[in-house]
Amino acid sequence: MPKAASRPLARHPCQALGPLSHASMNTAVISRLGTLGSPKHEAHADPAEYRADTVAVGQAPASTPAPQPLVRPSAAVLRALLLAGSVAAFALALLAASGHAQAAEPELALMLRGMAAIKGVLAVAAAALGWWRLGQPVSAPVAATYIACAWVLLASTALIWQLAFIPAAAVLFHAGGFVALVLALREGRQMRRFGLQAPNPSIERTA
């Protein structure tokens, strides 16, 4: 019997392309595998980062919102509160001291009232400093401290003048004077730092 013609075996596509093409294909596959493991490919693993990388070059970045202006009471309101509260504190202290004056010898009473007069000058000076400071840009805690110190100093001075509750009045006066002194020194340092002006509340928050 005649032998059937043998069919040629199919060759691999790489063999059909020749040895040069086969080497080129291997090089392309190896370079592709290296690209998949590269840091650039890993950086795009996160969709958010990939979207950030695909933002148009001409697109402007998001701007930070402008800080809101500080809302504070007007200088007239703060000064009126300081003045009215100081007068009320002095009057209430005189009223509370009536009938509670301590018996003292004339020389001791004269000395105590002389000390009360000196304390009164210091209290008026602290109130005047608060009056000036409240006319400048000031934050709410600083304004409240100046006002409260003036009230405490004037009320304790009235008590000492009336020779009533002298130990408590002396403690109140020295506490109020200490707080007012610390606050004035702190503000003085800020004035020397930022110029011969009252400190701005926006600067106080960031400093």
Secondary structure, 3 states (H helix, E strand, C coil): CCCCCCCCCCCCHHHHHCHHHHHHHHHHHHHHHHHHCCHHHHHCCCHHHHHHHCCCCCCCCCCCCCCCCCCCCCHHHHHHHHHHHHHHHHHHHHHHHCCCCCCCCHHHHHHHHHHHHHHHHHHHHHHHHHHHHHCCCCCHHHHHHHHHHHHHHHHHHHHHHCCCCHHHHHHHHHHHHHHHHHHHHHHHHHHHHHCCCCCCHHHHHHC
